Amino acid sequence: MSADTAGAVLVFNAGSSSLKYQLVQPDTGVVIADGIAERIGDAGSSMTHEQNGETVTESVPLPDHLTAVRRAEQFFADNGTDLVHAGLAAVGHRVVHGGRSFYEPTLVDDWVISEIKRISTLAPLHNPANLVGIEAARTLLPDVPSVAVFDTAFFHGLPAAAAIYAIDREVAAEHAIRRYGFHGTSHEYVSGRVAEFLGKDPADLDQIVLHLGNGASASAISGGQPVDTSMGMTPLEGLVMGTRSGDIDPGLVLHLNRVAKLSVDEIDTLLNQKSGLRGLCGENDFRSITELVDAGDEDARRAYDVYIHRLRHYLGAYTFGLDKLDAITFTAGVGENSARVRADALEGLERFGIVLDPDRNAAADRSARRISADDSAVDVLVVPTNEELAIARQSAALVAESSSAE
């Protein structure tokens, strides 16, 4: 065991064909190492590992997530870190959907695994991959507690008016149909950092958090508690995203089935993988889209305008849904890096007390920062998200609490 790894948490974030990981000290936030495995199960798979100031990227066959976890373990060993004897406090796992069963960090055991499998019908593209990461970690690090942290947990207490769909209540109850919300770990972390940045008690803040990445979601948070969020029963609802449609008329699904003769699986693929920005202009990377917009590409311009329109729609809804508005915060890949999106999303809102400072907004700064003008009644911030640190802290706290209770 080395001093820098004692008490650290290894965080796994497994996607359907990827595995991100990070070894982090939960108290200080110091990242000892991190990495990502990409295109798992496909030709051209690769891994990147960063540790001790060095980054290594290699093309390596990764037929499954267990192979990726084992290769990550070897990367650590090559850099002098024996994970088995590193004195880890926990292995934290992001799990996308907790259903009705899980709404707080949970120590993983056989029953928890079986329950996550049971509710995987609610997130068939995500939970099975999360489970692979969990089972791989338990195989390789059987003596280190595994903790599941659920994307839906933060939104478990949504007010009934925001959580309930207006369908037959018995059907909804039987099939666990409600609005669950996602990106909860990010929204919780960022809203807490907003309070720290502003030097205010979270209980005194009403705020909107915009998590804008390839997946995108908005939340309205009052007194530290979420009161609304854009994603619903699945991560498909809400804002326009990289490959997901966001809000649509449910009748569109029926039309595609009855008239276009698309199967349920084909419609699923269309709405989740071939829609959003990619569906509108063939690109889902925002850097490429803005380059196309500047080059005069009409499809890219239309896609961008639809994206901004939907974003402003939710900004307006949440602004008037809160008793007051103290802060608007942008986070995640697009939110943190695209000054253009931030400016266009807030254009013309000065009459509502939202005044952007163009120079602050355009500044190349990676830290948490204010981008609103000094005379803005609403603070506009950019706050980098850190889901891995949030998962690490929640995992370490649960393990410590469980140990003290024994």
C-alpha positions as CSV (number, residue, x, y, z in Angstrom):
1,M,0.0,0.0,0.0
2,S,1.3,3.5,-0.9
3,A,0.4,6.7,0.9
4,D,-1.1,8.3,-2.2
5,T,-3.6,5.4,-2.8
6,A,-4.6,4.6,0.8
7,G,-8.3,5.5,1.2
8,A,-8.6,6.3,-2.5
9,V,-11.7,5.3,-4.6
10,L,-11.6,3.7,-8.0
11,V,-14.5,5.0,-10.0
12,F,-15.9,3.1,-13.0
13,N,-18.3,4.7,-15.5
14,A,-19.2,2.0,-18.0
15,G,-21.1,2.7,-21.2
16,S,-22.4,0.3,-23.8
17,S,-19.1,0.3,-25.6
18,S,-16.8,2.3,-23.3
19,L,-15.3,2.3,-19.8
20,K,-14.1,5.4,-18.1
21,Y,-12.2,5.1,-14.9
22,Q,-10.5,7.3,-12.3
23,L,-8.5,6.7,-9.2
24,V,-9.2,9.7,-6.9
25,Q,-8.7,10.7,-3.3
26,P,-12.2,11.7,-2.2
27,D,-11.2,14.2,0.5
28,T,-8.8,16.3,-1.6
29,G,-10.1,15.5,-5.1
30,V,-6.6,14.6,-6.2
31,V,-6.7,12.4,-9.3
32,I,-4.0,9.7,-9.1
33,A,-4.8,8.2,-12.5
34,D,-7.6,8.0,-15.0
35,G,-8.3,6.4,-18.3
36,I,-10.8,5.4,-20.9
37,A,-11.5,2.2,-23.0
38,E,-13.3,2.9,-26.2
39,R,-15.1,0.8,-28.8
40,I,-15.3,-2.2,-26.6
41,G,-16.5,-5.2,-28.6
42,D,-15.6,-3.6,-31.9
43,A,-12.7,-3.5,-34.2
44,G,-10.3,-0.6,-33.5
45,S,-10.8,-0.7,-29.8
46,S,-8.3,1.3,-27.8
47,M,-7.3,2.4,-24.3
48,T,-5.8,5.6,-22.9
49,H,-4.3,5.8,-19.4
50,E,-2.9,8.8,-17.7
51,Q,-0.8,8.6,-14.5
52,N,2.4,10.2,-13.1
53,G,2.2,12.9,-15.7
54,E,2.3,10.6,-18.6
55,T,-0.4,9.5,-21.1
56,V,-0.3,6.2,-22.9
57,T,-2.7,5.3,-25.7
58,E,-2.7,1.9,-27.3
59,S,-4.8,0.0,-29.8
60,V,-5.7,-3.3,-28.1
61,P,-8.4,-5.9,-28.6
62,L,-11.2,-5.4,-26.1
63,P,-13.8,-8.0,-26.6
64,D,-15.7,-7.2,-23.4
65,H,-15.7,-4.9,-20.3
66,L,-13.9,-7.5,-18.2
67,T,-10.9,-7.4,-20.6
68,A,-10.9,-3.6,-20.3
69,V,-10.9,-3.7,-16.5
70,R,-8.0,-6.2,-16.6
71,R,-6.1,-4.0,-19.0
72,A,-6.7,-1.0,-16.7
73,E,-5.4,-3.0,-13.8
74,Q,-2.3,-3.7,-15.8
75,F,-1.8,-0.1,-16.6
76,F,-1.9,0.7,-12.9
77,A,0.6,-2.1,-12.2
78,D,2.9,-0.8,-15.0
79,N,2.9,2.5,-13.1
80,G,3.7,1.0,-9.8
81,T,0.1,0.7,-8.4
82,D,-1.1,-2.7,-7.3
83,L,-4.8,-2.1,-7.0
84,V,-5.4,-5.3,-5.0
85,H,-3.0,-4.1,-2.3
86,A,-3.5,-0.3,-2.7
87,G,-5.7,0.2,0.3
88,L,-8.6,1.4,-1.7
89,A,-11.7,2.5,0.3
90,A,-14.1,1.5,-2.4
91,V,-14.9,1.0,-6.0
92,G,-17.7,3.4,-7.0
93,H,-19.9,2.6,-10.0
94,R,-22.1,4.9,-12.0
95,V,-25.5,3.2,-12.6
96,V,-27.8,5.1,-14.9
97,H,-31.2,3.9,-13.7
98,G,-32.2,3.1,-10.1
99,G,-35.9,2.7,-10.8
100,R,-38.1,2.7,-7.7
101,S,-35.7,0.5,-5.8
102,F,-32.6,2.7,-5.5
103,Y,-32.4,6.4,-4.6
104,E,-29.2,6.6,-2.6
105,P,-25.7,5.2,-2.8
106,T,-25.9,1.4,-2.2
107,L,-23.4,-1.2,-1.3
108,V,-23.4,-3.9,-4.0
109,D,-24.2,-7.5,-3.1
110,D,-25.8,-10.3,-5.1
111,W,-29.4,-9.0,-4.4
112,V,-28.5,-5.5,-5.6
113,I,-27.0,-6.9,-8.8
114,S,-30.2,-9.0,-9.4
115,E,-32.4,-6.0,-8.8
116,I,-30.4,-3.8,-11.2
117,K,-30.8,-6.5,-13.8
118,R,-34.5,-6.6,-13.1
119,I,-35.0,-2.9,-13.7
120,S,-32.7,-2.8,-16.7
121,T,-35.8,-2.8,-18.9
122,L,-36.0,0.9,-17.9
123,A,-32.5,1.6,-19.3
124,P,-31.7,-1.3,-21.7
125,L,-28.8,0.6,-23.3
126,H,-27.1,1.6,-20.0
127,N,-27.8,-0.6,-17.0
128,P,-26.4,-3.8,-18.6
129,A,-23.1,-2.1,-19.3
130,N,-23.0,-0.6,-15.8
131,L,-23.5,-4.1,-14.4
132,V,-20.6,-5.5,-16.5
133,G,-18.3,-3.0,-14.9
134,I,-19.6,-3.9,-11.4
135,E,-19.2,-7.6,-11.9
136,A,-15.7,-7.1,-13.4
137,A,-14.6,-5.1,-10.5
138,R,-16.0,-7.6,-8.0
139,T,-14.1,-10.3,-9.8
140,L,-10.8,-8.5,-9.7
141,L,-11.1,-6.7,-6.4
142,P,-13.3,-9.0,-4.3
143,D,-12.1,-7.6,-1.0
144,V,-12.9,-3.9,-1.9
145,P,-16.5,-2.8,-1.3
146,S,-18.3,-1.8,-4.5
147,V,-20.9,1.0,-4.3
148,A,-23.5,1.8,-6.9
149,V,-24.3,5.5,-7.3
150,F,-27.5,6.1,-9.4
151,D,-28.0,8.8,-11.9
152,T,-31.7,9.0,-11.0
153,A,-31.2,9.3,-7.2
154,F,-31.0,13.1,-7.0
155,F,-34.4,13.4,-8.6
156,H,-36.1,10.7,-6.6
157,G,-37.9,13.4,-4.5
158,L,-39.3,15.4,-7.4
159,P,-42.7,16.9,-6.6
160,A,-45.5,14.7,-7.8
161,A,-46.7,17.4,-10.3
162,A,-43.2,17.2,-12.0
163,A,-42.8,13.4,-11.7
164,I,-46.1,12.1,-12.8
165,Y,-47.1,11.4,-16.4
166,A,-50.8,12.0,-17.2
167,I,-51.6,8.4,-18.1
168,D,-53.8,5.8,-16.5
169,R,-52.5,5.6,-12.9
170,E,-52.9,1.9,-12.6
171,V,-50.8,1.2,-15.7
172,A,-48.2,3.7,-14.5
173,A,-48.0,2.0,-11.1
174,E,-47.8,-1.5,-12.5
175,H,-45.0,-0.7,-14.9
176,A,-43.0,1.9,-12.8
177,I,-43.8,4.7,-15.2
178,R,-42.8,8.1,-13.9
179,R,-40.3,10.8,-14.6
180,Y,-37.0,9.7,-13.0
181,G,-34.5,12.3,-14.3
182,F,-30.9,11.7,-15.2
183,H,-27.4,13.2,-14.8
184,G,-28.4,13.6,-11.2
185,T,-24.9,13.1,-9.9
186,S,-23.8,16.0,-12.1
187,H,-26.7,18.3,-11.2
188,E,-26.2,17.6,-7.5
189,Y,-22.5,18.3,-7.6
190,V,-22.7,21.4,-9.7
191,S,-25.5,23.0,-7.8
192,G,-23.5,22.4,-4.6
193,R,-20.4,24.0,-6.2
194,V,-22.6,27.0,-7.2
195,A,-23.5,27.6,-3.6
196,E,-19.8,27.4,-2.6
197,F,-18.8,29.8,-5.4
198,L,-21.4,32.3,-4.4
199,G,-20.7,31.9,-0.7
200,K,-24.3,31.2,0.0
201,D,-26.3,28.5,1.8
202,P,-27.9,26.1,-0.8
203,A,-31.1,26.5,1.1
204,D,-31.2,30.1,0.1
205,L,-30.6,29.5,-3.6
206,D,-33.0,29.0,-6.5
207,Q,-31.0,28.0,-9.6
208,I,-31.1,26.4,-13.0
209,V,-28.3,24.0,-14.0
210,L,-27.8,23.2,-17.7
211,H,-25.8,20.0,-18.3
212,L,-24.9,20.2,-22.0
213,G,-22.9,17.4,-23.4
214,N,-23.6,14.8,-26.0
215,G,-26.4,14.0,-23.6
216,A,-28.1,17.1,-22.3
217,S,-30.4,17.9,-19.4
218,A,-31.7,20.9,-17.5
219,S,-32.8,21.1,-13.8
220,A,-34.6,23.6,-11.6
221,I,-33.3,23.4,-8.0
222,S,-34.8,25.3,-5.1
223,G,-33.3,25.3,-1.7
224,G,-30.9,22.5,-2.7
225,Q,-33.7,20.2,-3.8
226,P,-34.7,19.6,-7.4
227,V,-38.2,20.7,-8.4
228,D,-38.1,19.8,-12.1
229,T,-35.8,18.3,-14.7
230,S,-35.9,17.8,-18.5
231,M,-35.2,14.1,-18.8
232,G,-38.0,11.7,-17.9
233,M,-38.6,8.0,-17.6
234,T,-35.6,7.5,-19.9
235,P,-32.7,9.8,-21.0
236,L,-34.6,10.4,-24.2
237,E,-36.9,13.2,-23.0
238,G,-36.1,16.9,-22.9
239,L,-33.4,18.9,-24.7
240,V,-32.1,18.2,-28.2
241,M,-29.0,16.1,-27.8
242,G,-26.1,14.8,-29.9
243,T,-28.0,11.8,-31.2
244,R,-31.2,11.8,-29.2
245,S,-34.4,13.6,-30.2
246,G,-35.5,15.1,-26.9
247,D,-39.1,16.0,-26.7
248,I,-41.4,14.8,-29.4
249,D,-45.1,14.2,-29.9
250,P,-45.8,10.6,-28.7
251,G,-48.0,10.3,-31.7
252,L,-44.9,10.4,-33.9
253,V,-44.0,6.9,-32.6
254,L,-47.4,5.5,-33.5
255,H,-47.1,7.2,-36.9
256,L,-43.7,5.7,-37.6
257,N,-45.0,2.3,-36.6
258,R,-48.3,2.3,-38.5
259,V,-47.5,4.4,-41.6
260,A,-43.7,4.1,-42.0
261,K,-43.9,0.4,-40.8
262,L,-40.8,0.8,-38.6
263,S,-40.5,-1.8,-35.8
264,V,-40.3,-0.8,-32.1
265,D,-36.5,-1.5,-32.2
266,E,-36.1,0.5,-35.4
267,I,-37.9,3.5,-33.8
268,D,-35.8,3.1,-30.7
269,T,-32.6,3.2,-32.8
270,L,-33.9,6.2,-34.7
271,L,-34.8,8.3,-31.7
272,N,-31.7,7.4,-29.6
273,Q,-28.9,7.1,-32.1
274,K,-30.0,8.8,-35.4
275,S,-31.8,11.9,-34.2
276,G,-30.9,15.1,-32.3
277,L,-28.1,17.1,-33.9
278,R,-26.9,14.1,-35.9
279,G,-30.3,13.5,-37.4
280,L,-30.7,17.1,-38.3
281,C,-27.3,17.8,-39.9
282,G,-25.3,14.5,-39.9
283,E,-22.9,15.7,-37.1
284,N,-23.2,15.6,-33.3
285,D,-19.8,17.1,-32.5
286,F,-20.4,20.7,-31.6
287,R,-17.1,21.9,-32.9
288,S,-17.9,20.5,-36.3
289,I,-21.4,21.9,-36.3
290,T,-20.2,25.4,-35.5
291,E,-17.6,25.2,-38.3
292,L,-20.4,24.1,-40.7
293,V,-22.6,27.0,-39.5
294,D,-19.8,29.5,-40.1
295,A,-19.3,27.9,-43.6
296,G,-23.0,28.6,-44.4
297,D,-24.3,25.0,-44.2
298,E,-28.1,25.3,-43.9
299,D,-28.7,22.0,-42.2
300,A,-26.1,22.8,-39.5
301,R,-27.7,26.2,-39.0
302,R,-31.1,24.7,-38.7
303,A,-29.8,22.0,-36.2
304,Y,-28.1,24.7,-34.1
305,D,-31.2,26.9,-34.1
306,V,-33.4,24.0,-33.0
307,Y,-31.0,23.2,-30.2
308,I,-30.9,26.8,-28.9
309,H,-34.7,27.1,-29.3
310,R,-35.3,24.0,-27.1
311,L,-32.7,25.2,-24.6
312,R,-34.4,28.6,-24.2
313,H,-37.8,26.9,-23.9
314,Y,-36.6,25.1,-20.8
315,L,-34.9,28.2,-19.4
316,G,-38.1,30.1,-19.7
317,A,-40.2,27.3,-18.1
318,Y,-37.9,26.9,-15.2
319,T,-37.4,30.6,-14.6
320,F,-41.1,31.0,-14.2
321,G,-41.5,27.7,-12.3
322,L,-39.1,28.9,-9.5
323,D,-40.2,31.5,-6.9
324,K,-37.1,33.5,-7.8
325,L,-33.9,32.9,-9.9
326,D,-30.5,33.5,-8.4
327,A,-28.2,31.6,-10.8
328,I,-28.0,29.9,-14.2
329,T,-25.1,27.5,-14.5
330,F,-23.6,25.9,-17.6
331,T,-21.7,22.6,-17.3
332,A,-20.5,19.5,-19.2
333,G,-18.7,19.5,-22.5
334,V,-20.7,22.0,-24.5
335,G,-21.8,24.0,-21.6
336,E,-18.3,24.5,-20.3
337,N,-16.6,25.1,-23.7
338,S,-19.0,26.8,-26.1
339,A,-19.2,30.5,-25.4
340,R,-21.4,30.7,-28.5
341,V,-24.1,28.4,-27.1
342,R,-24.1,30.3,-23.8
343,A,-24.4,33.7,-25.5
344,D,-27.2,32.6,-27.9
345,A,-29.1,30.8,-25.1
346,L,-29.2,34.0,-23.1
347,E,-29.6,36.5,-25.9
348,G,-32.1,39.3,-25.3
349,L,-32.9,38.3,-21.7
350,E,-31.6,41.5,-20.1
351,R,-35.2,42.5,-19.4
352,F,-35.4,39.5,-17.0
353,G,-32.3,40.5,-15.2
354,I,-30.0,38.1,-17.1
355,V,-27.0,40.1,-18.4
356,L,-24.0,38.3,-19.9
357,D,-20.5,39.9,-19.9
358,P,-19.2,39.1,-23.4
359,D,-15.5,39.3,-22.4
360,R,-16.0,37.0,-19.4
361,N,-18.0,34.6,-21.5
362,A,-15.3,34.4,-24.2
363,A,-12.4,34.0,-21.8
364,A,-10.4,30.8,-22.1
365,D,-10.7,29.7,-18.5
366,R,-11.3,26.1,-17.3
367,S,-12.2,27.0,-13.7
368,A,-15.5,27.8,-12.1
369,R,-16.3,31.4,-13.0
370,R,-18.9,34.1,-13.3
371,I,-19.7,35.2,-16.9
372,S,-22.5,37.6,-16.1
373,A,-22.1,41.3,-15.9
374,D,-21.7,43.1,-12.6
375,D,-25.2,44.6,-12.9
376,S,-26.9,41.3,-13.7
377,A,-29.6,40.5,-11.2
378,V,-29.0,36.8,-12.0
379,D,-25.6,35.2,-11.6
380,V,-24.6,33.3,-14.7
381,L,-21.8,30.8,-14.1
382,V,-19.7,28.2,-15.8
383,V,-18.9,25.3,-13.3
384,P,-17.0,22.2,-14.5
385,T,-18.8,19.1,-13.5
386,N,-16.9,16.2,-11.8
387,E,-19.2,13.2,-11.6
388,E,-16.2,10.9,-10.8
389,L,-15.3,12.9,-7.7
390,A,-19.0,13.0,-6.6
391,I,-19.2,9.3,-7.0
392,A,-16.0,8.8,-5.1
393,R,-17.1,10.9,-2.2
394,Q,-20.5,9.3,-1.9
395,S,-18.9,5.8,-2.1
396,A,-16.3,6.6,0.5
397,A,-18.9,8.1,2.9
398,L,-21.2,5.1,2.6
399,V,-18.4,2.6,3.3
400,A,-17.2,4.7,6.3
401,E,-20.7,4.9,7.6
402,S,-21.2,1.1,7.2
403,S,-17.9,0.3,8.9
404,S,-18.8,2.5,11.9
405,A,-22.2,0.9,12.2
406,E,-20.7,-2.6,12.5
